[in-house]
């Protein structure tokens, strides 16, 4: 068994580890559906879930490796998520929020990293205000439900995906690329994110602080691609932006499972790699 710290496991959250009701993709009769554990509650409503089996394995994983959530969620949105851990009230030692723009250390924002990010953005991409203005002009209210700015770092739209005009996303992607920004379509959200703002950059900072480790990663969207490429081994589910585009890379395993079943398989693969085992389910069940 590897000692804690020998492995660093960086994983996206939404549609990778945790799943909304809309994203569960349960394709079995109700009576055969896996038991689910709520891991996010907002305004008294359960919003995100894992299977109970995935949750049990995640507890074991957090005991044996440094688990680093890596999400595009803002800090406030991330703090609604209550991942199962080895002790009551467990908080990951490191968490990457706002697509790498915020690094939490024991739950507290790291000001040094925030200053570093601000300098990188100023040097390599146009200001956020210019992109926000463009989105306001090019996103038709007929199919745009919301326009939002996250942590004063990036912007996103909530859209009616079926209503997006042909070629609109490609045109926006090109416009943003010329100005040092990336575009990602995830579910009903269209993200515009400065290119220097990346999960892999924040991951590199965590690696620098904790020292040498074997890095494992998982994610489903274009904004996760750099994270997967930065890892020694990585996984992507059978759904999401990367799967839809057929994206692949050396060292990245494309899973067949979709929805919450993919989330369970990702945790299983993480734990198996950390333990150097093939099948960890029986070991978890035995406690």
Buried (B, 14 or more C-beta within 10 A) or exposed (E): EBEBBBBBBBBBBBBBBBBBEEBBBBEEEEEEEBEBBBBBEEEEEBBBBBBBBBBBBBBBBBBBBBBBBBBBBBBEBBBBBBBBBBEEEBBBBBBBBBBBBBBBBEEEBBEEBBEBBEEBBEEEBBEBEEBBEBBEEBBEEEBBEEBBBBBEBBBBBBBEEEEBEEEBBEEBBEBBEEBBBBBBBBBBBBBBBBBBBBBBBBBBBBBEEBEEBBBBBBBBBBBBBBBBBBBEBBBBBBBBBBBEEEBEEEEBBBBEBBBBBBBBBBBBBBBBBBBEEEEBBEBBEEE
